[in-house]
Amino acid sequence: MYLQLEHIRKQYDGKVAVEDLSLAVTKGSMYGIIGPNGAGKTTTIRMIMNIVPPDSGQVLLDGRPADASFKDKVGYLPEERGLYKKMTLAEVITYMAELKGVSGSRARSIIDPWLDRMELRAYRNRKVEELSKGMQQKLQFITTIAHDPEIIILDELFSGLDPLNVELMKNVLLELKKAGKTILFSTHVMEQAEKLCDHLCMISRGQKVLDGRLADVKAQFGRNAVRVEIDGDGSFIKSLPGVSSITEFTNSFELRLGNGGNPSSVLRSIVEKVNVRRFEIVEPSLYDIFIEVAKVDPAEMTKPKEAGNA
C-alpha cells in the first residue's frame, strides 16, 4: 500500500468528527471519499495533510509515518478556496509553483499549456477577481498540480463547476491517473465518483460504513435494482408489493426490490397504469447506495465486509 490511515480519530469540543478510520490507497489509483455533509470527509483530509493532527492513529506513506517531506509530494486543493485576487492568472501560477520549489523559468513554461488545457488561456493576464467562481476553481486546480506532485488530494473538487467543466475536470483527472499519479478526492457528486474511482470509502457520522473496489461495493448490494422510465404519473410505484425503496427522477425511477420482490410482477403492475418506455434490471447506482447507507446510523449497521484490498 502507498498511503495508509491507521485508526485515526479526531474530536472537537467533545464531539467526535472521525472515529477509528482506517483506509489504504494504492499507488496510481483513483480513490474517492464520499459521505453526507458533516460526515468527516474534510477532517479526514486535513489529518492526512497534518493541518490538524489526529488525536490517535497515524498516517503512513510507503509504510512509514508521513513526515514534513510528505507535503512536497502532494498537491492539495482544500475545500475553502484561496487565491490572490489582485494577481493575474500567470502570476498566481508562477508564485504557487515557486512555493513548491519549482524554478521561475520552469513555472513560466507550464503556464500556457495548463491554461490551454483548462480553457483559460484568454484570461492569462487578467486578475483573479475578474474570473467566475468556476474559472477560479479551475485556476486553483492548476496551482495544485503545477509542481507535478506524486499525490493529488482534492476536497470537493467539483463544487462550483458546471457540467461542461465537470466533464473537462474528469478527463484531466483520468489523464493524470494514466501518467501514474495517485489521486484522492472527496465529493458529493456520486456520478463522478462512479465514473472515476477504482476504490471508494463512504463515511457517515465520522465512521467508515463502506470501503472497497467500486464493483465489490456494488456487489454487496446485489442486483435487486430496477430502472424504469415511464410516461405519466408514477406516484403509485412506491406502494407496489415487492418494492422496498424508490429513488425518483423526472419520469424515471430506480427501485430496490425487497425479499420476494419480482421484477416481472412489478413490471406488470406498472404497465397496467402507465406507458413504460424502459425497464431494466441493474446494479444499484452509487447514488442509490449513498442514499440508502447515509440514512442508517453506523452503530445500527453490521460491520461492512471489506470489499477487496486497496
KEDRENRO-872722 format. One record per residue (C-alpha): residue number from 1; residue in one letter; y, z, x. Coordinates in Angstrom, 2 decimals. Layout:
N
> NUM,a,Y,Z,X
...
// end
This chain:
310
> 1,m,0.00,0.00,0.00
> 2,y,3.58,-0.67,1.08
> 3,l,5.93,1.54,-0.94
> 4,q,4.44,4.66,-2.50
> 5,l,5.73,7.51,-4.62
> 6,e,3.56,10.61,-4.50
> 7,h,4.01,13.20,-7.24
> 8,i,7.80,13.07,-7.23
> 9,r,9.68,15.36,-9.57
> 10,k,13.37,15.82,-10.42
> 11,q,15.07,18.37,-12.63
> 12,y,18.74,18.60,-13.61
> 13,d,20.16,21.82,-15.07
> 14,g,16.79,22.93,-16.34
> 15,k,15.86,19.56,-17.83
> 16,v,13.08,17.57,-16.18
> 17,a,14.12,13.94,-15.64
> 18,v,10.97,12.82,-13.81
> 19,e,7.69,14.74,-13.80
> 20,d,4.84,14.24,-11.29
> 21,l,5.33,10.49,-10.92
> 22,s,3.12,8.50,-8.57
> 23,l,3.08,4.75,-8.13
> 24,a,2.30,2.22,-5.43
> 25,v,3.94,-1.13,-4.77
> 26,t,2.05,-3.77,-2.81
> 27,k,3.93,-5.75,-0.18
> 28,g,5.10,-9.11,-1.52
> 29,s,4.64,-8.14,-5.15
> 30,m,6.98,-8.02,-8.14
> 31,y,6.82,-4.54,-9.66
> 32,g,8.56,-3.59,-12.90
> 33,i,9.53,-0.13,-14.12
> 34,i,10.08,-0.14,-17.87
> 35,g,10.88,2.54,-20.42
> 36,p,13.34,3.57,-23.12
> 37,n,16.82,4.89,-22.40
> 38,g,16.69,8.28,-20.72
> 39,a,13.08,7.82,-19.65
> 40,g,13.80,8.48,-15.97
> 41,k,13.88,4.95,-14.53
> 42,t,17.24,5.24,-12.80
> 43,t,16.45,8.72,-11.48
> 44,t,13.21,7.34,-10.04
> 45,i,15.05,4.53,-8.26
> 46,r,17.68,6.94,-6.94
> 47,m,14.93,9.11,-5.48
> 48,i,13.40,6.06,-3.78
> 49,m,16.82,5.34,-2.27
> 50,n,17.32,9.05,-1.40
> 51,i,20.58,9.08,-3.33
> 52,v,19.13,12.15,-4.98
> 53,p,16.24,13.87,-3.18
> 54,p,13.12,14.72,-5.19
> 55,d,12.56,18.41,-5.90
> 56,s,8.97,17.85,-4.85
> 57,g,6.75,14.97,-3.81
> 58,q,7.58,12.23,-1.34
> 59,v,8.44,8.57,-0.89
> 60,l,6.31,6.70,1.66
> 61,l,6.75,3.36,3.37
> 62,d,3.65,1.98,5.07
> 63,g,2.06,5.40,4.69
> 64,r,4.86,7.32,6.40
> 65,p,7.74,9.28,4.87
> 66,a,10.72,6.99,4.37
> 67,d,13.44,7.86,6.88
> 68,a,17.03,6.70,7.39
> 69,s,15.87,3.29,8.64
> 70,f,14.42,2.60,5.19
> 71,k,17.85,1.69,3.80
> 72,d,18.26,-1.03,6.43
> 73,k,15.19,-2.75,5.00
> 74,v,16.34,-2.52,1.39
> 75,g,18.71,-4.47,-0.79
> 76,y,19.72,-2.18,-3.66
> 77,l,21.58,-3.12,-6.82
> 78,p,22.44,0.05,-8.76
> 79,e,22.84,0.42,-12.50
> 80,e,26.51,1.29,-12.01
> 81,r,28.08,-1.85,-10.61
> 82,g,30.77,-1.64,-7.95
> 83,l,32.76,-4.43,-6.30
> 84,y,36.15,-4.53,-4.64
> 85,k,38.11,-6.25,-7.37
> 86,k,41.09,-7.33,-5.24
> 87,m,38.87,-9.13,-2.71
> 88,t,37.81,-12.74,-3.05
> 89,l,34.15,-13.56,-3.54
> 90,a,33.85,-14.82,0.05
> 91,e,35.46,-11.64,1.39
> 92,v,33.18,-9.37,-0.61
> 93,i,30.00,-11.13,0.52
> 94,t,31.10,-11.08,4.15
> 95,y,32.12,-7.42,4.05
> 96,m,28.92,-6.23,2.34
> 97,a,26.73,-8.21,4.73
> 98,e,28.54,-6.83,7.77
> 99,l,27.98,-3.28,6.47
> 100,k,24.27,-4.05,6.73
> 101,g,24.57,-5.24,10.33
> 102,v,24.93,-8.98,9.74
> 103,s,27.33,-10.65,12.17
> 104,g,30.52,-12.11,10.76
> 105,s,29.54,-15.68,11.66
> 106,r,26.10,-15.28,10.10
> 107,a,27.61,-13.71,6.97
> 108,r,30.05,-16.57,6.58
> 109,s,27.24,-19.12,6.97
> 110,i,25.36,-17.80,3.93
> 111,i,28.32,-17.61,1.56
> 112,d,28.36,-21.19,0.28
> 113,p,24.57,-21.63,-0.09
> 114,w,24.32,-18.47,-2.18
> 115,l,27.42,-19.23,-4.22
> 116,d,25.92,-22.65,-4.94
> 117,r,22.57,-21.11,-5.92
> 118,m,24.24,-18.64,-8.28
> 119,e,26.63,-21.27,-9.69
> 120,l,29.75,-19.51,-8.38
> 121,r,30.99,-21.99,-5.75
> 122,a,34.09,-22.89,-7.79
> 123,y,35.19,-19.23,-7.61
> 124,r,34.73,-18.84,-3.84
> 125,n,38.37,-17.95,-3.15
> 126,r,39.10,-16.23,-6.46
> 127,k,39.43,-12.47,-6.76
> 128,v,36.55,-10.48,-8.19
> 129,e,38.74,-9.17,-11.02
> 130,e,39.06,-12.73,-12.33
> 131,l,35.32,-13.02,-12.97
> 132,s,33.48,-12.34,-16.20
> 133,k,31.01,-9.46,-16.32
> 134,g,28.08,-11.83,-15.92
> 135,m,29.68,-13.55,-12.93
> 136,q,30.33,-10.20,-11.29
> 137,q,26.69,-9.33,-11.86
> 138,k,25.59,-12.47,-10.03
> 139,l,28.06,-11.79,-7.20
> 140,q,26.74,-8.27,-6.79
> 141,f,23.22,-9.65,-6.62
> 142,i,24.31,-11.91,-3.75
> 143,t,25.72,-8.89,-1.89
> 144,t,22.41,-7.10,-2.49
> 145,i,20.31,-9.72,-0.73
> 146,a,22.85,-11.15,1.76
> 147,h,21.33,-9.24,4.69
> 148,d,17.84,-10.67,3.98
> 149,p,16.13,-7.35,3.12
> 150,e,12.37,-6.85,3.09
> 151,i,12.51,-4.87,-0.15
> 152,i,14.77,-5.63,-3.10
> 153,i,15.37,-2.82,-5.62
> 154,l,17.24,-3.74,-8.79
> 155,d,18.24,-1.30,-11.53
> 156,e,18.75,-3.11,-14.86
> 157,l,19.39,-6.45,-13.19
> 158,f,19.53,-8.43,-16.44
> 159,s,22.17,-6.27,-18.10
> 160,g,25.24,-8.33,-18.98
> 161,l,23.61,-11.73,-18.33
> 162,d,23.43,-14.44,-20.97
> 163,p,20.14,-16.34,-21.50
> 164,l,21.06,-19.14,-19.09
> 165,n,21.86,-16.69,-16.31
> 166,v,18.76,-14.62,-17.07
> 167,e,16.73,-17.79,-16.50
> 168,l,18.66,-18.51,-13.30
> 169,m,18.03,-14.99,-12.03
> 170,k,14.36,-15.19,-12.94
> 171,n,13.97,-18.36,-10.87
> 172,v,15.79,-16.82,-7.90
> 173,l,13.53,-13.76,-8.00
> 174,l,10.43,-15.95,-8.04
> 175,e,11.78,-17.85,-5.02
> 176,l,12.36,-14.59,-3.16
> 177,k,8.86,-13.41,-4.00
> 178,k,7.39,-16.67,-2.67
> 179,a,9.35,-16.02,0.51
> 180,g,7.44,-12.74,0.90
> 181,k,9.98,-10.26,-0.44
> 182,t,8.83,-7.11,-2.20
> 183,i,10.77,-6.69,-5.45
> 184,l,11.01,-3.56,-7.58
> 185,f,13.16,-3.64,-10.69
> 186,s,13.78,-1.70,-13.87
> 187,t,14.54,-3.45,-17.13
> 188,h,14.69,-3.12,-20.90
> 189,v,14.15,-6.88,-21.24
> 190,m,10.44,-6.96,-21.97
> 191,e,10.25,-10.75,-21.99
> 192,q,11.43,-10.91,-18.39
> 193,a,9.13,-8.11,-17.26
> 194,e,6.25,-10.00,-18.86
> 195,k,7.22,-13.26,-17.14
> 196,l,7.88,-11.79,-13.70
> 197,c,5.75,-8.74,-12.99
> 198,d,2.47,-8.61,-11.13
> 199,h,2.33,-4.92,-11.85
> 200,l,4.30,-2.55,-14.03
> 201,c,4.80,1.11,-14.75
> 202,m,6.11,2.47,-18.02
> 203,i,7.88,5.83,-18.05
> 204,s,8.53,7.82,-21.22
> 205,r,10.30,11.19,-21.24
> 206,g,10.04,11.39,-17.48
> 207,q,6.28,10.81,-17.32
> 208,k,4.18,7.78,-16.48
> 209,v,2.33,6.53,-19.54
> 210,l,1.16,3.11,-18.33
> 211,d,0.55,1.77,-14.84
> 212,g,-1.34,-1.29,-13.71
> 213,r,-1.51,-5.03,-13.40
> 214,l,0.08,-6.67,-16.41
> 215,a,-3.19,-8.30,-17.51
> 216,d,-5.03,-4.99,-17.25
> 217,v,-2.36,-3.11,-19.17
> 218,k,-2.66,-5.63,-21.98
> 219,a,-6.44,-5.37,-21.90
> 220,q,-6.16,-1.63,-22.61
> 221,f,-4.65,-2.53,-25.96
> 222,g,-7.36,-5.03,-26.89
> 223,r,-6.98,-8.35,-28.67
> 224,n,-6.28,-7.00,-32.14
> 225,a,-2.83,-8.50,-32.42
> 226,v,-1.92,-11.35,-34.75
> 227,r,1.19,-13.51,-34.63
> 228,v,2.22,-15.17,-37.89
> 229,e,5.15,-17.41,-38.79
> 230,i,5.98,-17.91,-42.46
> 231,d,8.45,-19.40,-44.94
> 232,g,9.69,-16.80,-47.39
> 233,d,9.82,-13.03,-47.76
> 234,g,7.18,-11.28,-45.68
> 235,s,8.09,-7.69,-46.52
> 236,f,4.72,-7.23,-48.22
> 237,i,2.78,-7.83,-44.98
> 238,k,3.26,-4.31,-43.63
> 239,s,1.34,-2.86,-46.60
> 240,l,-1.68,-5.18,-46.33
> 241,p,-5.07,-3.50,-45.79
> 242,g,-6.07,-3.54,-42.12
> 243,v,-2.52,-3.82,-40.75
> 244,s,-1.73,-0.70,-38.70
> 245,s,1.74,-1.68,-37.43
> 246,i,4.13,-4.59,-37.53
> 247,t,7.00,-5.93,-35.43
> 248,e,9.29,-8.13,-37.49
> 249,f,11.44,-11.03,-36.30
> 250,t,13.22,-13.72,-38.32
> 251,n,10.45,-15.44,-40.33
> 252,s,7.78,-14.26,-37.92
> 253,f,5.75,-11.11,-37.36
> 254,e,3.45,-9.58,-34.80
> 255,l,0.78,-7.44,-36.40
> 256,r,-1.53,-4.85,-34.90
> 257,l,-4.79,-4.56,-36.80
> 258,g,-6.42,-1.18,-37.19
> 259,n,-10.11,-0.39,-37.08
> 260,g,-11.82,-2.68,-39.54
> 261,g,-8.82,-4.97,-39.79
> 262,n,-9.99,-8.54,-40.27
> 263,p,-7.72,-11.46,-39.29
> 264,s,-9.28,-13.77,-41.86
> 265,s,-8.71,-11.29,-44.68
> 266,v,-5.12,-10.73,-43.57
> 267,l,-4.52,-14.49,-43.44
> 268,r,-5.92,-14.99,-46.95
> 269,s,-3.68,-12.26,-48.32
> 270,i,-0.59,-13.78,-46.70
> 271,v,-1.40,-17.36,-47.82
> 272,e,-1.61,-16.18,-51.41
> 273,k,2.10,-15.27,-51.37
> 274,v,3.93,-17.44,-48.80
> 275,n,3.57,-20.62,-46.81
> 276,v,2.09,-19.93,-43.35
> 277,r,3.35,-22.17,-40.55
> 278,r,1.48,-20.48,-37.71
> 279,f,-1.26,-17.88,-37.41
> 280,e,-2.98,-16.90,-34.17
> 281,i,-4.86,-14.02,-32.64
> 282,v,-3.13,-12.97,-29.43
> 283,e,-2.97,-10.25,-26.85
> 284,p,-0.25,-7.77,-27.79
> 285,s,3.04,-8.64,-26.16
> 286,l,4.60,-6.25,-23.68
> 287,y,7.34,-5.80,-26.28
> 288,d,4.78,-4.52,-28.81
> 289,i,3.13,-2.27,-26.23
> 290,f,6.53,-0.90,-25.27
> 291,i,7.41,-0.14,-28.90
> 292,e,4.06,1.48,-29.60
> 293,v,3.86,3.63,-26.47
> 294,a,7.55,4.62,-26.37
> 295,k,7.19,6.28,-29.78
> 296,v,4.46,8.60,-28.52
> 297,d,5.14,11.90,-26.77
> 298,p,3.36,11.67,-23.40
> 299,a,1.92,15.13,-23.99
> 300,e,0.12,13.76,-27.02
> 301,m,-1.40,10.85,-25.16
> 302,t,-4.72,10.89,-23.43
> 303,k,-4.28,10.26,-19.73
> 304,p,-3.96,6.47,-19.33
> 305,k,-6.69,4.74,-17.44
> 306,e,-5.33,3.33,-14.19
> 307,a,-5.32,-0.42,-14.72
> 308,g,-6.21,-1.65,-11.26
> 309,n,-4.67,-0.70,-7.97
> 310,a,-1.14,-1.56,-6.98
// end
